[in-house]
Amino acid sequence: MSAILKGIIVLILMSEKRLPGKFKRSMFQKLMIIVVSAFSVIASSGQTTSNKAAIKKKGELYRIKVQNQILEIDPSIGGRITSLQLDGKEFLTGKSVNDFNWGSTFWISPQSNWDWPPSAELDNKLYSAKIEANELIMVSQKDSQTGLVVTKKISGNSKGGSYTFKYLITNPTNKVQKVAPWEVTRVQTNGIAFFPLGNGERRGGLIPLTSVQDGICWFTYQKSKLPVKGDRQLYTDGAEGWLAEVNENVILVKKFPDIPLEKNAPKEGEIELFASPVEPGKSYVEIEHQGAYEELQPEASLIWIVTWYLRKLPAGIKPEAGNTSLLSYVRKLVK
């Protein structure tokens, strides 16, 4: 337990002694829940204020530099991640590839509730933005269909060489709604996505481009084998709480809370992949993952924390499907 937490608990205990008897227990319990919850969130993200990277603003963009990585965010376009670079090399696809589906964004699941396109208020309209304690906090407008509001809290971990994304979905309406959080990231083609399989079956037109070895699902992009018609997606349950994408010798690993099959949103998957139509200079792959599908009471919020690790593969680890050294590297990274 940190010294800060101990100090706060001592203050609460001293205050509790001064409260009238009938208020003591309820007030004490509420305060302790708030404190423990707050420090649980900090612990789960592996960050403290001291190791959060500085955030710089240039025009509409916010930039967070962590070691040899740079993350850029644009609140004016749905709080979108517009760039992720390692040693100056871009990992995400930009709007020159597709001017609507680019960078990394956040949706609410299931898609069957809204079909297409996604909510403009959540995906591409202006978010308010401010910096507090080296954390970028962005808040969306109300979704015109559901009334839900999304808050994104983004920070860089200088010590751990990672980025933390805290997503909050808030229900300011007077009705109960069921939702799941959904992160959608567009990356270059010709890479390999892989993750541990959970329960249930794989679904979608990308199954022929996948292989399963020792419980790990490997998707290798091969444009000649992509479906010409029909869906070019993969839906499945995951395990262990991570998803990786390797392009050449650079790998992005996402870490998130694992969910059981029964918590997958209807007609969705904890892990999803999508390959766009094949078109020279215009093709991309989406690596996606979702959180638990839950009821959201009026005035309540759910929080979902995701951590990104961007790394250059060590010499000797080949970016090949089924490579056990590559798998071990990822598991050690997210441990």
Beta strands, then each sheet from edge to edge (+ up, - down):
strand 1: 55-58
strand 2: 61-66
strand 3: 69-74
strand 4: 80-86
strand 5: 89-90
strand 6: 104-109
strand 7: 128-132
strand 8: 135-139
strand 9: 149-157
strand 10: 162-170
strand 11: 177-187
strand 12: 192-196
strand 13: 210-213
strand 14: 216-220
strand 15: 233-236
strand 16: 242-247
strand 17: 250-255
strand 18: 271-275
strand 19: 285-290
strand 20: 294-296
strand 21: 301-312
sheet 1: 1+ 2- 3+ 4- 5+
sheet 2: 6+ 11- 19+ 18- 15+
sheet 3: 6+ 11- 20+
sheet 4: 7+ 8- 9+ 10- 21+ 17- 16+ 12- 14+ 13-
end
